[in-house]
């Protein structure tokens, strides 16, 4: 009975490690806003909203309107996340 309990503990910690390590690596490789952007680009979940935002930037550029500081930060994160996925 004690051996079965030990195996359950070992299996539990293996599963926890298998879940935590990939998430930690993802957060380290794609810091901050890049995490959500990379998940959107990799899975396609929420891609419509992302495309709308990119279209807004395109329209701003065509009208030669200046980008805000927040716009520049988003574009920088978007480019970094995109380049790391390719």
SULPEMO-V627738 format. One record per residue. N is the residue number from 1. RES is the residue in three letters. PHI is phi in radians with two decimals (none if undefined). Layout:
((N:RES:PHI) (N:RES:PHI))
This chain:
((1:UNK:none) (2:UNK:-1.18) (3:UNK:-1.15) (4:UNK:-1.11) (5:UNK:-1.16) (6:UNK:-1.12) (7:UNK:-1.14) (8:UNK:-1.14) (9:UNK:-1.12) (10:UNK:-1.10) (11:UNK:-1.09) (12:UNK:-1.01) (13:UNK:-1.22) (14:UNK:-1.14) (15:UNK:-1.13) (16:UNK:-1.06) (17:UNK:-1.10) (18:UNK:-1.12) (19:UNK:-1.55) (20:UNK:-1.32) (21:UNK:-1.06) (22:UNK:-1.07) (23:UNK:-1.14) (24:UNK:-1.10) (25:UNK:-1.14) (26:UNK:-1.03) (27:UNK:-1.17) (28:UNK:-1.29) (29:UNK:-1.35) (30:UNK:-2.10) (31:UNK:-1.27) (32:UNK:1.06) (33:UNK:-1.14) (34:UNK:-1.08) (35:UNK:-1.05) (36:UNK:-1.17) (37:UNK:-1.10) (38:UNK:-1.15) (39:UNK:-1.14) (40:UNK:-1.11) (41:UNK:-1.17) (42:UNK:-1.34) (43:UNK:-1.80) (44:UNK:1.48) (45:UNK:-1.33) (46:UNK:1.46) (47:UNK:-1.19) (48:UNK:-1.11) (49:UNK:-1.12) (50:UNK:-1.12) (51:UNK:-1.10) (52:UNK:-1.06) (53:UNK:-1.16) (54:UNK:-1.13) (55:UNK:-1.09) (56:UNK:-1.07) (57:UNK:-1.13) (58:UNK:-1.08) (59:UNK:-1.11) (60:UNK:-1.07) (61:UNK:-1.13) (62:UNK:-1.10) (63:UNK:-1.39) (64:UNK:1.03) (65:UNK:-1.50) (66:UNK:-1.26) (67:UNK:-1.52) (68:UNK:-1.31) (69:UNK:-1.07) (70:UNK:-1.13) (71:UNK:-1.05) (72:UNK:-1.13) (73:UNK:-1.12) (74:UNK:-1.07) (75:UNK:-1.09) (76:UNK:-1.09) (77:UNK:-1.10) (78:UNK:-1.09) (79:UNK:-1.14) (80:UNK:-1.12) (81:UNK:-1.12) (82:UNK:-1.11) (83:UNK:-1.21) (84:UNK:-1.29) (85:UNK:-1.47) (86:UNK:-1.71))
